[in-house]
Amino acid sequence: MTLKRKIMISNIMIIGVPVILLLILWSIYIHTHSGMYMDPMKQTTEGNGSMYGVQYTLYLYESVLSDLDFDADFQSDYDDPDLLYPTQVRKIQELSEMGFHLQIFSGSELLFINMDDKDLMYLQKDSEKVTDSKESIDCFDDIMIIRDKIDRNNKSYFVNAVYDEKRVNIGMQESMLPVYMVSPQLLFGFFLIVSTGIIITGFFLTSWLNRSVIQPLDILTSGAKEISEGNLNTHIKYDRHDEFGVVCREFDKMRIKLKSSEEEREQYEEKKKNLMVGISHDLRSPLTSIKGYTEGLRDGIANTEEKKKRYYNAILTRTDEMERLLESMSLLVRLDHPEYKYRMQKISPNQFFAQFIKEENAFAEKNNVVIQYNNHEADSDVYADIHEMRRVFVNLLENTVKYRIKESSDIRIDVKEDVSSDTVEIRFSDDGPGVGEEQLAYIFDSFYRGDKSRTKPENGSGLGLAVVKSIVEGHGGSVKAYNDNGLGIVITLPIYRGEK
C-alpha cells in the first residue's frame, strides 16, 4: 500500500470512525426513544397511559410556545400570517405541522387562534370541563384536546390546543423530535464518546503510521550514517512494497554501487602503487648502467675508440629499454582508462592471421621462429580493433623470443569455435621453458616476471602480458595461461553477431 493511500485512509478514519460511532449511538437512541413519544400519538383511544404520552409529547413542544411573544399583538386572522412576527409565524407553523391548532387567551382576551370550525366544535364539546390543574387532555374519537396554562412576566396565558392526527406532517414531526429529545447531559455524553473515539482512533493510526513512516525513515537514517562513516557492508533491508520500500531498495543499490566503486578505486590505487614500484625498479637498472658507462667515459676508463664505441652502444641500448618501458606503461594506462574507445570492426580470423604472419615474417626469420597456423573449422568472424589485436600477438611473439632458452622457436596458433559459449578460441603456444605452475595466475600482472629476483631487465619490462590481458578484456573476451611443453595462452573472443 502506498504512503499516499495510507495517509488518505488515516484522514478518513480519524473523521469517519467517530462519525460512524455517533450515528450508531444516535440511531440506537432514536430507535429506543422514538416509540416512547410517537406511539402515543397514534394510539389515542387506548387506556394504557397513551393519553399522558400524547400530553408529554405536547410538552416537548412547549419550547416552541415559549418563544412566542405573548405580550405582542396577535393577529387572529389566520389567512394573513405575515402580520405576525417572523418568529411567531415559524413557531406556530411548526406546531401546525405537528397536528396542533391553537387558541391563546390572556384572561378573557383572545390573543391568537388558527382553529377551524371542526376544531371549535370539539373544543365546544369539551367546554364544560373545569380545569383546575395546569394542564389536561381529553379525547374525542381521533381528536385530542389539550389545555395548558403558561405563566410569564407575572401574567397567565391559557392555551387550548386541538390535535388531529390527520394534519400531522410525519416528516416534520420526526425531524423535530430529536431536537427536543436531546438534553445537555445527552449532548455531553455524545461529545465524550466522540472525543474518546477520536483519541483511540488517533492512537491506533499513529502506531500504524509510525510503522509505515518512522520505521523506514529510521532504517534509511541508520544506513546513511553507516555509509557516511565509510561502512558500505550494512544492508538496508525494508521489504514492504510502498514508496519507502522503493527508496530503501534504490538506496541499497546505491550502497552496492558505492562499494563496488570503492573496491575498484582500491584496486586502482593498488595497481598504481605496484606500477610505481615496478617503474622505479625497472628504471633503476638501466639508469645505473647509463650512469656507470657515462662516468667511465668521463674518467677516461674507455681509453680506446673500440671501448668508447662499446660504451656508447651500451648507453643507447639502456636508453631504448627505458623508452620501451615508458611506452608500454603509457599504453597500459591508456587502455585501462574508462573513456578509451576501441575502433571495432568485423574481422575474419583466417585473414587476420594470414596478414599477421606475413607482416612478422622478417622478425621470425631474424629470430629463427617458425609460426604454424591451424583453423579447426572456425568460420565465424570476431568483433575487434584490428590494430590493438595485432599488438596482442606481437607481444606474445616477442615474449616467446625474450624468454626462450634455445636459439629457435616453434609457435602454433590454433583457432576453433565454441558454440556453447558463442566464442572463438585462439591458442598461442610455444616450445619454450614455460613458467612454474604457481606463477601461471600472476604472469598477466604488471611488472611480473618469473624471475623473482628481477635482476634481468634486459628480458623486458613485465608489461607485455599485462597489455595483452587489458586489450582482450576490453574486447569482452578472456585470457589465461597453461603449460604444455612450453607456455600456452588461450584467448576467447565473442563471435560477431552484428555491431550491437
Buried (B, 14 or more C-beta within 10 A) or exposed (E): EEBEEBBEBBEEBBEEBBEEBBEEBBEEBBEEBBEEBBBBBEBBEEEEEBBEBBBBBBBBBBEBBEEBEBEEEBBEEBEEBEEBBEEBEEBBBBBBBBBBBBBBBBEEEEBBBBBEEEBBEBBEEBEEEEBEEEBBBBBBEEBBBBBBEBEEEEEEBBBBBBBBBEBBBEEBBBEBBEEBBEEEEBEEEBEEBBEEBBEEBBEEBEEBBEEBBEBBEEBBEEBEEBBEEEEBEBEBEBEBEBBBBEBBBEBBEEBEEEBEEEEEEEEEEEBEEBBEEBBEBBBEBBBEBBEBBEEBBEEEEBEEEEEBEEBEEBBEBBBEBBEBBBEBBEBBBEBBEEEEEBEBEEBBBBEBBEEBBEEBEEEBEEBEBEBEBEBEEBEBBBBBBBEBBBBBBBBBBBBBBBBBEEEEBBBBBBBBBEEEEEBBBBBBBBBBBBBEEEBBEBBBBBBBBBEEEBEEBEBBBBBBBBBBBBBBBBBEBBBBBBBEEBBBBBBBBBBBEEEE
